[in-house]
Amino acid sequence: MTIQVPFADLYAQYRSIKPEIDAAIESVIRNSAFIRGPYVEKFEQEFAEAVGVRHCVSCANGTDALYIAMHALGVKSGDEVITTAHSWISTSETITQAGGSVVFCDTDATTYTIDPAEIEAKISPRTVGIIPVHLYGQPADMDLIMAIARKNKLWVLEDCAQAHLARYKGRMVGTIGNAASFSFYPGKNLGAMGDAGAVVTNDASLARKMAMFARHGGLIKGQHDIEGTNSRLDGLQAAILSVKLRHLPAWTVRRRLIAEQYGALLHGTRRITLPLVGNKREHVYHLYVVLHEQRDALARHMASRGVQTVINYPRALPFLPAYQYLNHRVEEFPNAYFHQSRILSIPIFPEMTEEQIDFVADCIREFDQGATI
Ligand SMILES: *Cc1c(COP(=O)(O)O)cnc(C)c1O
C-alpha cells in the first residue's frame, strides 16, 4: 500500500476552518480595511495576550521583525551580534542589514539550538546582543543565555519564528528576552495566507521605537520624527491570523501528539536519531527532524514511497557562500557541521491522518531495517 504524504497540507487546514476564514476575509473587504485599521490592531492585541507580553508590533514578515527589533535596539556599525550557526538565513542577514557584524556560535550536540558555553567564548568588547533561535520549535537554553547576557550587559532577541507557544521552564518563548520576533509565513505553526510577522516586547519604550521605525518613522499621520521604513501587516492577513490564533492551541497539542506517536512508532530503530527535548522545555514541533548517517538515501527512499521530506537546512550558516568572507573552518562548528549532512525533516502537521502517520513511520522502519547490514 502506498499513500501520498505531503510535507504540509495548507489546503487541509483551510478546509477545516473554511467558514470562519471566508467570513473574516469578506468582512475586511466589506470594510475596505486593507492597510492598518481595526483588524490589525485586534490581532496585535490578541497575539500579545496569547504570548503573554505587553506589546506587539506587527510587520510584513519575520525577517523584517528581526531587522526592526535590532534597529530599535540601536545596533550600529562595529557592533557584534552573536547568533547560532544553525538557522534560516534571516537570523544572520538582518544583523548585517541593521549595520552590525555577525558572530556565529556552534549548536549543542542534541537540541540543535545555540550552545551557551560557545556564546561565552565569542563575547568581545564589541558584542551588544545575542539572538537565540528556538529552532524547529524547541526553546534554546534560555536560563544560561539570559545569565550570560546579564553578566555582560547584552540584549537578547529571541527568534521565535518556529516556536509559537513553546515554553521554557513554564515560560512562553518570546517573554524571556528583551524582545522577540515571530514569522507568520504560511507554513509556520501560525501561518497567514501570505507574508506576515511581528515583534513583541514588555519594554514600552522599545515597542514605541519599533512601531515608529516600521511605520515611516512616525506614529501620527503626517508626522515623521525619524526616517523609518514601510513594514506592515495587512488587514486581510490580520483577520486570517485572528481566526487561526483561536485554533493554535489545539493545533499545537496535535503536533505534540504526532511527535509522541512518531517516537513510539520509531522506538527501537537502529540508526535513526529521534528529536531530543532538553530539560523542562516544551517543544511545539514546527519540524520533526531525525538524524541518519545515510540521510540522502533515506530521503530518496521516502520520496520513492510518496512521502515528502525537507532538509532544514542543507548548509549551516557559516558555510554558506554568503559568509565566505568570514573564512570559517568546519572545525569551528563541529555540531552544526555534523548535523547538516544528517538532518531530515519528515512530515508533521496538525491535519495529518492516523494512516499518514503510520505510513511515514513504516517507511522509515523499512529503510532502517533494509539499510542495516
Ligand atoms: C521563517 C523564519 C524567519 C523569517 O520569517 P519570514 O516571515 O519568512 O521572513 C526567521 N527566522 C527563522 C528561524 C525562520 O524559520
The ligand as a MOL file (V3000), in Angstrom:
LIG
                    3D

  0  0  0     0  0            999 V3000
M  V30 BEGIN CTAB
M  V30 COUNTS 15 15 0 0 0
M  V30 BEGIN ATOM
M  V30 1 C 10.7820 31.6550 8.8150 0
M  V30 2 C 11.9230 32.1430 9.6320 0
M  V30 3 C 12.3120 33.5020 9.6510 0
M  V30 4 C 11.7920 34.5250 8.6970 0
M  V30 5 O 10.4630 34.6330 8.5420 0
M  V30 6 P 9.8190 35.2110 7.1870 0
M  V30 7 O 8.4380 35.5170 7.6010 0
M  V30 8 O 9.9110 34.1380 6.1580 0
M  V30 9 O 10.5980 36.4220 6.7930 0
M  V30 10 C 13.2840 33.8950 10.5480 0
M  V30 11 N 13.8980 33.0100 11.3530 0
M  V30 12 C 13.5880 31.7030 11.3390 0
M  V30 13 C 14.2940 30.7740 12.2790 0
M  V30 14 C 12.6090 31.2140 10.4670 0
M  V30 15 O 12.3150 29.9110 10.4610 0
M  V30 END ATOM
M  V30 BEGIN BOND
M  V30 1 1 1 2
M  V30 2 1 2 3
M  V30 3 2 2 14
M  V30 4 1 3 4
M  V30 5 2 3 10
M  V30 6 1 4 5
M  V30 7 1 5 6
M  V30 8 2 6 7
M  V30 9 1 6 8
M  V30 10 1 6 9
M  V30 11 1 10 11
M  V30 12 2 11 12
M  V30 13 1 12 13
M  V30 14 1 12 14
M  V30 15 1 14 15
M  V30 END BOND
M  V30 END CTAB
M  END
